[in-house]
Amino acid sequence: MKPLSIFSLIIALGWQSQLFAQKTIECDTILTSGGPLMIYFVGHGSLFFSFNNTIVHIDPVSRYADYSKFPKADLILITHHHGDHFDNGAIQAVTKPSARLIYTQICSNTTEVNGNILNNGDSTTEYGINIEAVPAYNLLHKRENGEPYHPKGHGNGYVLTFSDIRVYIAGDTENIPEMAKLSDIDIAFLPMNLPYTMTPEMVTYAVQMFRPRILYPYHYGNTNTNELLSLMNGLTYCEVRIRQMQ
């Protein structure tokens, strides 16, 4: 499960004429029983996967990269409607005619791009990848008017199954009780920035609830990731990997 050079991966995949002219993007490769899963860390809540010639984009947003330079999506997943996660321009830039878009009900009301609505608890399978929509919301952190930054039912986290590897992309959430129901999570992306999502302590509690093998904190803004590393030091079942996902 060691990181690979992004340049060697570009050459291997034949994307050298398309990708990453604007900045270097980190990439990790995870071995699955069905072949390598490559994870590309774009920034903030935006990332994408390559698996068995299928490209899966998560929350593409133009402020983090020039999506016209990226490989076109077979599948696009949107966690919720906020502008740092949902960007019509980036979606259109990365969409090809056969692409499948999965988003929330609120997202569907604010775009002309046709997609498949998944609500919390729904699931589907696209390109052989099982997709489960799970809750993502705030319990503690709220706006001045008392409304949570992310009300329950407005956004999704997603659990994606790539062959025998299960990847949890939490979206914007706190360490909510529903996380205790997650099972067999190999890789978790958990958000870590105040006041919108979690503190390092909350991320650590979340890890203790469902025990992923690998944790990638993401959407972490100016949070000191060393605080998380210190808190996670004794949890030997989980490897913390820090990537540029501010």
C-alpha positions in Angstrom: 0.0 0.0 0.0 2.9 2.4 -0.6 2.4 5.8 -2.4 3.5 5.8 -6.0 5.0 8.7 -7.9 2.3 10.6 -9.7 4.5 11.0 -12.7 5.0 7.2 -13.1 1.3 6.7 -12.7 0.5 9.2 -15.4 2.8 7.4 -17.8 1.4 4.0 -16.9 -2.1 5.2 -17.6 -1.4 7.1 -20.7 -2.8 10.4 -19.3 0.4 12.4 -19.7 -1.2 14.7 -22.2 -4.2 15.5 -20.0 -3.2 15.6 -16.3 -1.8 17.8 -13.6 -0.3 20.6 -15.6 -1.4 23.0 -12.8 0.0 21.3 -9.8 1.4 18.1 -8.4 -1.3 15.8 -7.1 -0.4 13.0 -4.6 -1.5 9.5 -5.3 -1.6 6.3 -3.3 -2.2 2.8 -4.7 -4.1 0.2 -2.7 -4.0 -3.4 -3.7 -7.4 -5.2 -4.0 -8.3 -8.7 -5.0 -9.6 -7.1 -8.3 -6.5 -5.1 -9.1 -5.0 -1.8 -8.0 -7.1 1.0 -6.6 -5.5 4.4 -7.2 -6.5 7.4 -5.0 -5.7 10.9 -6.3 -5.8 13.7 -3.7 -7.0 16.8 -5.4 -7.6 19.0 -2.4 -10.1 19.9 0.4 -13.1 17.4 -0.2 -12.2 16.7 -3.8 -10.5 13.5 -4.9 -10.8 10.8 -7.5 -10.2 7.0 -7.9 -9.1 4.9 -10.7 -10.1 1.2 -10.6 -10.3 -1.3 -13.5 -10.4 1.5 -16.1 -13.2 3.3 -14.2 -12.7 6.9 -13.0 -14.7 7.9 -10.0 -14.7 11.6 -9.0 -15.8 12.8 -5.6 -17.0 16.4 -5.1 -15.1 18.0 -8.1 -14.7 21.8 -7.5 -12.9 24.2 -9.8 -11.3 26.3 -7.1 -9.1 23.3 -6.2 -7.9 22.3 -9.7 -8.5 22.7 -13.4 -10.8 19.8 -14.1 -10.5 20.1 -17.9 -7.0 18.6 -17.4 -8.3 15.6 -15.4 -9.4 12.2 -16.8 -13.1 12.2 -17.6 -15.4 10.6 -15.1 -17.3 7.4 -15.5 -19.0 8.1 -12.1 -19.3 11.3 -10.1 -20.4 11.4 -6.5 -21.5 14.6 -4.7 -21.8 14.6 -0.9 -23.9 17.8 -0.5 -24.8 21.1 -2.0 -22.3 23.6 -0.5 -20.1 25.4 -3.0 -16.9 23.8 -1.7 -18.3 20.4 -2.6 -20.8 21.0 -5.5 -19.7 22.9 -8.6 -21.7 22.7 -11.8 -18.7 23.9 -13.8 -16.3 21.3 -12.6 -19.0 18.6 -13.0 -19.5 19.6 -16.6 -15.7 19.8 -17.3 -15.1 16.3 -16.1 -18.3 14.7 -17.4 -18.4 12.5 -20.5 -21.7 11.4 -22.2 -21.8 8.0 -20.5 -21.0 9.3 -17.0 -23.2 8.6 -14.1 -23.8 11.3 -11.5 -25.0 10.6 -8.0 -26.1 13.3 -5.7 -28.6 14.5 -3.1 -32.1 15.8 -3.5 -31.0 19.4 -2.7 -28.3 19.1 -5.4 -30.8 18.0 -7.9 -32.8 21.1 -7.3 -29.9 23.4 -8.1 -28.5 22.0 -11.3 -29.6 21.1 -14.8 -27.2 18.1 -14.9 -29.3 15.0 -14.6 -28.3 12.5 -11.9 -29.4 9.7 -9.7 -30.6 10.9 -6.3 -29.5 8.8 -3.3 -30.9 9.5 0.2 -29.4 8.3 3.4 -29.8 4.6 3.5 -30.1 4.1 -0.2 -27.6 2.0 -2.2 -26.8 1.2 -5.9 -24.2 -0.4 -8.0 -22.4 1.4 -10.9 -19.6 -0.1 -13.0 -19.3 -3.0 -10.5 -18.8 -0.6 -7.6 -21.3 -0.9 -4.8 -22.3 2.5 -3.4 -24.0 3.1 0.0 -25.3 6.5 1.0 -24.9 7.0 4.7 -25.8 10.0 7.0 -23.5 13.0 7.3 -24.6 15.9 9.6 -23.7 18.0 12.6 -24.9 17.4 16.2 -22.9 20.0 18.0 -21.7 22.7 15.7 -24.4 25.2 14.6 -24.9 28.6 13.0 -25.8 31.7 15.0 -29.5 31.0 14.3 -29.2 27.5 15.9 -29.3 25.6 12.6 -26.6 22.9 12.2 -24.0 23.7 9.5 -25.1 20.4 8.0 -28.6 19.3 9.0 -29.4 15.6 9.1 -30.7 14.3 5.8 -29.3 17.1 3.6 -26.0 15.4 2.8 -24.5 12.0 2.2 -21.4 10.1 3.1 -20.6 7.2 0.8 -19.2 3.7 1.3 -17.7 2.4 -1.9 -16.7 -1.2 -2.4 -13.9 -1.8 -4.8 -13.7 -5.6 -5.0 -12.7 -6.5 -1.5 -11.8 -3.0 -0.2 -14.4 -0.8 1.4 -13.8 3.0 1.3 -15.8 5.4 3.5 -15.9 9.0 2.3 -17.7 10.8 5.2 -18.6 14.1 3.6 -19.2 17.0 6.0 -20.1 15.4 9.3 -19.3 15.0 12.9 -18.7 11.7 14.8 -22.4 10.8 14.6 -23.9 7.6 16.2 -24.5 6.1 12.8 -20.8 5.6 12.3 -21.0 2.8 14.9 -23.0 0.8 12.3 -20.3 0.9 9.7 -18.6 -2.4 9.2 -15.5 -3.7 7.5 -14.2 -0.3 6.5 -10.7 -0.5 5.1 -10.1 3.1 4.3 -11.8 6.2 5.8 -11.8 9.8 4.7 -12.9 11.9 7.7 -13.3 15.7 7.7 -11.5 17.7 10.4 -12.1 21.5 10.5 -14.0 23.8 12.9 -16.7 24.9 13.1 -18.1 22.9 10.2 -17.0 19.3 10.9 -14.8 17.6 13.5 -11.9 18.3 15.9 -9.0 15.9 16.0 -10.5 14.5 19.2 -13.8 13.8 17.4 -12.0 12.2 14.5 -10.3 9.9 16.9 -13.6 9.0 18.6 -15.0 8.2 15.1 -12.1 5.9 14.3 -12.7 4.0 17.6 -16.3 3.5 16.6 -15.7 1.6 13.3 -12.0 0.9 13.3 -10.8 1.5 9.7 -7.4 0.1 8.7 -6.3 3.4 7.1 -7.4 6.9 7.9 -7.0 9.9 5.6 -8.1 13.2 7.3 -9.4 15.5 4.7 -11.1 18.9 4.4 -8.9 19.9 7.3 -8.2 23.5 6.5 -5.8 25.0 9.1 -6.2 22.2 11.6 -2.9 21.0 13.0 -2.7 17.4 11.7 0.0 16.7 14.3 -2.7 16.8 17.0 -4.5 14.0 15.3 -1.3 12.0 14.9 -0.6 12.3 18.7 -4.2 11.3 19.6 -4.1 8.3 17.2 -0.6 7.1 18.4 -2.0 4.3 20.6 -4.6 3.0 18.0 -2.3 0.5 16.3 -5.1 -1.0 14.2 -5.3 2.2 12.2 -2.6 3.8 10.0 -3.0 7.6 9.7 -1.9 9.0 6.3 -1.6 12.8 5.9 -2.0 14.1 2.4 -2.5 17.6 1.0 -6.3 17.9 1.5 -6.7 21.3 3.1 
